[in-house]
Amino acid sequence: QVQLVESGGGSVQAGGSLRLSCAASGYSRPWNCMGWFRQAPGKEREGVASIYTPSGSTYYADSVKGRFTISHDNFNYTVYLQMNSLEPEDTAMYFCAADPSFAQCLTATRALSGGYKYWGRGTQVTVSS
């Protein structure tokens, strides 16, 4: 059974940093496409960052470019999201997603869409001003 478990969320002040981790299990091959999404109360879920793991190609939402960095560790089937210069607008539940298909990461639009096959339960990030 595939499981994605996020960790690393918490409360920080504006300007601070957090590093989220997502450990994937139950799948014996490296994931081709992994991503981070977030959803704030009363708002739609939005794609934050995605990575095509065979090449390391990355995609970012405009709102986080230059502040967030996605990376992965294929050996441990883990994806990370380093978040710097956090802003109160970054406050949300952050979800990890993974898909074994390379097609999910063919374009930025698709990589940051919600069409992933597997999802974690989320970790809360709260940024205070």
C-alpha atoms as one frame of an Amber mdcrd trajectory, in Angstrom:
protein
   0.000   0.000   0.000   1.429   3.340  -1.059   1.830   5.922   1.669   3.135
   9.473   1.596   3.928  10.973   4.977   4.764  14.646   5.337   6.717  16.171
   8.195   8.478  19.391   9.083   5.567  21.776   9.336   5.229  24.220  12.192
   4.876  27.845  13.206   7.439  30.474  12.300   7.651  34.225  12.090   7.733
  36.036   8.790  11.162  35.833   7.239  11.862  32.462   8.792  12.485  29.087
   7.172  11.098  25.591   7.294  12.013  22.369   5.543   9.255  19.941   4.705
   9.898  16.278   4.022   7.727  13.659   2.390   8.620  10.008   2.706   7.052
   7.668   0.185   6.639   3.971   0.818   4.878   1.009  -0.707   6.277   1.508
  -4.209   9.446  -0.268  -5.239  10.527   2.070  -8.040  11.552   5.720  -7.968
   8.692   8.132  -8.514   8.879  10.040 -11.776   6.973  13.084 -10.607   6.623
  14.463  -7.111   5.151  17.709  -5.951   4.085  19.938  -3.126   0.717  21.587
  -2.924  -0.944  23.807  -0.369  -4.407  24.824   0.664  -5.286  27.733   2.902
  -8.674  27.983   4.633 -11.319  29.145   2.206  -8.997  28.860  -0.780  -8.464
  26.332  -3.503  -5.534  23.984  -3.451  -2.600  25.297  -5.439   0.540  23.743
  -6.792   3.695  25.038  -5.123   6.572  23.072  -6.615   7.161  19.878  -8.547
  10.142  17.832  -9.629  10.720  15.348 -12.418  13.020  13.024 -10.552  14.889
  11.332 -13.454  16.378  14.654 -14.561  15.832  16.867 -11.542  13.825  19.374
 -13.579  11.744  21.559 -11.316   8.650  23.703 -11.596   7.541  26.453  -9.224
   4.524  28.614  -8.704   5.321  32.277  -9.330   4.459  33.108  -5.746   7.304
  30.992  -4.360  10.033  31.330  -7.008  13.300  32.368  -5.461  12.120  31.453
  -1.959  11.252  27.739  -2.108  13.388  24.874  -3.367  12.194  21.355  -4.102
  14.617  18.458  -4.065  14.480  14.705  -3.845  16.356  11.669  -2.703  15.557
   8.728  -4.926  17.423   6.319  -2.689  15.135   7.096   0.226  12.077   7.888
  -1.919  11.833  11.261  -0.218  11.026  14.707  -1.526  11.838  17.926   0.298
  10.633  21.504   0.198  12.999  24.104   1.595  11.015  27.233   2.337  12.881
  30.472   3.008  11.731  34.050   3.515   8.349  32.799   4.597   5.441  35.197
   4.455   2.078  35.130   6.247   0.520  34.374   2.847   2.370  31.048   2.876
   0.226  29.863   5.768  -1.569  26.706   4.634  -1.757  22.957   4.885   0.987
  21.554   2.695   0.484  18.275   0.872   2.916  15.992  -0.847   1.914  14.228
  -4.063   3.575  11.569  -6.163   2.945   9.871  -9.464   4.847   7.028 -11.116
   4.062   8.417 -14.560   6.549  10.733 -16.269   3.605  12.323 -18.060   2.519
  14.107 -14.889   5.679  16.196 -15.111   5.704  16.763 -18.877   4.721  20.406
 -18.544   4.759  22.983 -15.776   0.988  23.311 -15.980   0.425  19.636 -15.528
   3.152  19.237 -12.884   1.500  21.913 -10.760  -2.007  20.590 -11.314  -3.778
  18.227  -8.986  -3.710  15.155 -11.195  -1.310  13.094  -9.103  -2.166   9.531
  -8.256  -1.059   9.527  -4.617  -1.370  12.124  -1.877  -0.229  12.574   1.673
  -2.395  13.859   4.512  -0.601  17.149   4.880   1.437  19.146   7.361   0.449
  22.567   8.650   2.621  25.610   8.081   1.741  28.812   9.938   3.635  32.044
   9.374   2.978  34.948  11.707   3.721  38.582  10.957
